[in-house]
Amino acid sequence: VFLGRNIPGGGIVTEELWRQFEEEVVAKALIGLGFTVTAARGGWSNPDTGELEREDSFVLVIIGQALEEVFAGASTVAKHYKRRFNQNQVWITRSVVDLTII
C-alpha cells in the first residue's frame, strides 16, 4: 500500500501521526497478518493538473497466506488513511510471492 505523506491543504503526515494511525487502524485491520512499513520518496501524476507530483510516502507491505485476507486488510487501511489525511489517492498493489519462514 503506497501512502503519500502530503496532506492536501497543507501539512504532512508526521512520524507521530503515522504511529498513532498504525496503532489505531493498521494493527487492528491486519490482525493475523504480518506487515512492514518503510519510508519512501516517489512521484505520481496528479489527475487534476496532469503534472508530476513528488512526495515522501510510507510503503506498507502486508504478508499473509490468503490473498483475499491481505487485500481486505490493505483496503481497510487505505480507506481510513484517505479519510483521515484527506488523500486524493492511495495505491494498492497485489502480488503472490513464495514466502518461506525459517
Contacts in CASP RR format, 6 or more apart in sequence:
PFRMAT RR
TARGET T0000
AUTHOR 0000-0000-0000
METHOD contacts of the structure
MODEL  1
VFLGRNIPGGGIVTEELWRQFEEEVVAKALIGLGFTVTAARGGWSNPDTG
ELEREDSFVLVIIGQALEEVFAGASTVAKHYKRRFNQNQVWITRSVVDLT
II
1 59 0 8 1.000
1 60 0 8 1.000
1 62 0 8 1.000
1 74 0 8 1.000
1 77 0 8 1.000
1 78 0 8 1.000
1 81 0 8 1.000
1 90 0 8 1.000
1 91 0 8 1.000
1 92 0 8 1.000
2 40 0 8 1.000
2 57 0 8 1.000
2 58 0 8 1.000
2 59 0 8 1.000
2 90 0 8 1.000
2 91 0 8 1.000
2 92 0 8 1.000
2 93 0 8 1.000
3 13 0 8 1.000
3 57 0 8 1.000
3 58 0 8 1.000
3 59 0 8 1.000
3 60 0 8 1.000
3 78 0 8 1.000
3 81 0 8 1.000
3 87 0 8 1.000
3 90 0 8 1.000
4 13 0 8 1.000
4 55 0 8 1.000
4 56 0 8 1.000
4 57 0 8 1.000
4 58 0 8 1.000
4 87 0 8 1.000
4 90 0 8 1.000
5 12 0 8 1.000
5 13 0 8 1.000
5 55 0 8 1.000
5 56 0 8 1.000
5 57 0 8 1.000
5 58 0 8 1.000
6 12 0 8 1.000
6 53 0 8 1.000
6 55 0 8 1.000
6 56 0 8 1.000
7 13 0 8 1.000
7 85 0 8 1.000
7 86 0 8 1.000
7 87 0 8 1.000
8 86 0 8 1.000
8 87 0 8 1.000
8 88 0 8 1.000
9 86 0 8 1.000
12 56 0 8 1.000
13 21 0 8 1.000
13 58 0 8 1.000
13 85 0 8 1.000
17 85 0 8 1.000
18 37 0 8 1.000
18 58 0 8 1.000
21 80 0 8 1.000
21 81 0 8 1.000
21 84 0 8 1.000
22 37 0 8 1.000
25 76 0 8 1.000
25 77 0 8 1.000
25 80 0 8 1.000
25 81 0 8 1.000
25 84 0 8 1.000
26 35 0 8 1.000
26 60 0 8 1.000
26 77 0 8 1.000
29 73 0 8 1.000
29 76 0 8 1.000
29 77 0 8 1.000
29 80 0 8 1.000
30 62 0 8 1.000
30 73 0 8 1.000
30 77 0 8 1.000
32 64 0 8 1.000
33 62 0 8 1.000
33 63 0 8 1.000
33 64 0 8 1.000
33 69 0 8 1.000
33 70 0 8 1.000
33 73 0 8 1.000
34 62 0 8 1.000
34 63 0 8 1.000
34 64 0 8 1.000
35 60 0 8 1.000
35 61 0 8 1.000
35 62 0 8 1.000
35 63 0 8 1.000
36 60 0 8 1.000
36 61 0 8 1.000
36 63 0 8 1.000
37 58 0 8 1.000
37 59 0 8 1.000
37 60 0 8 1.000
37 61 0 8 1.000
38 58 0 8 1.000
38 59 0 8 1.000
38 61 0 8 1.000
39 56 0 8 1.000
39 57 0 8 1.000
39 58 0 8 1.000
39 59 0 8 1.000
40 56 0 8 1.000
40 57 0 8 1.000
40 58 0 8 1.000
40 59 0 8 1.000
41 54 0 8 1.000
41 55 0 8 1.000
41 56 0 8 1.000
41 57 0 8 1.000
42 54 0 8 1.000
42 55 0 8 1.000
42 56 0 8 1.000
42 57 0 8 1.000
43 52 0 8 1.000
43 53 0 8 1.000
43 54 0 8 1.000
43 55 0 8 1.000
44 52 0 8 1.000
44 53 0 8 1.000
44 55 0 8 1.000
44 89 0 8 1.000
44 91 0 8 1.000
45 51 0 8 1.000
45 52 0 8 1.000
45 53 0 8 1.000
46 52 0 8 1.000
46 53 0 8 1.000
46 88 0 8 1.000
47 88 0 8 1.000
47 89 0 8 1.000
48 88 0 8 1.000
60 74 0 8 1.000
60 77 0 8 1.000
62 70 0 8 1.000
62 73 0 8 1.000
62 74 0 8 1.000
63 70 0 8 1.000
63 99 0 8 1.000
64 70 0 8 1.000
64 99 0 8 1.000
67 94 0 8 1.000
67 96 0 8 1.000
70 94 0 8 1.000
71 92 0 8 1.000
71 94 0 8 1.000
74 92 0 8 1.000
74 94 0 8 1.000
75 92 0 8 1.000
78 90 0 8 1.000
78 92 0 8 1.000
81 87 0 8 1.000
81 90 0 8 1.000
82 89 0 8 1.000
82 90 0 8 1.000
END
